């Protein structure tokens, strides 16, 4: 793993809140075909210098650099939220503990 890498960040055209971090200049043909099918057309978000101590909203620079070194990309998926499931049998504010 390098101590710094110039990376490009792309968002998915198919899945909201899904991003992929790759080395700047990475060829999409070299990424797994299944990833391309799920991710859709990449939409460029930003370029940045990634260092191990860089803090990101859902991960660390170290995790991104390790993934890029191991598999040429880091995929950031949306966070799971408990708010997706609502119990309609109870009134709001009266949920069982």
Secondary structure, 3 states (H helix, E strand, C coil): CCCEEEEEEEEECCCCCCEEEEECCCCHHHCCHHHHHHHCCEEEEEEEEEECCCECCCCEHHHHHHHHHHHCCEEECCCCCHHHCCCCCCCCCCCCC
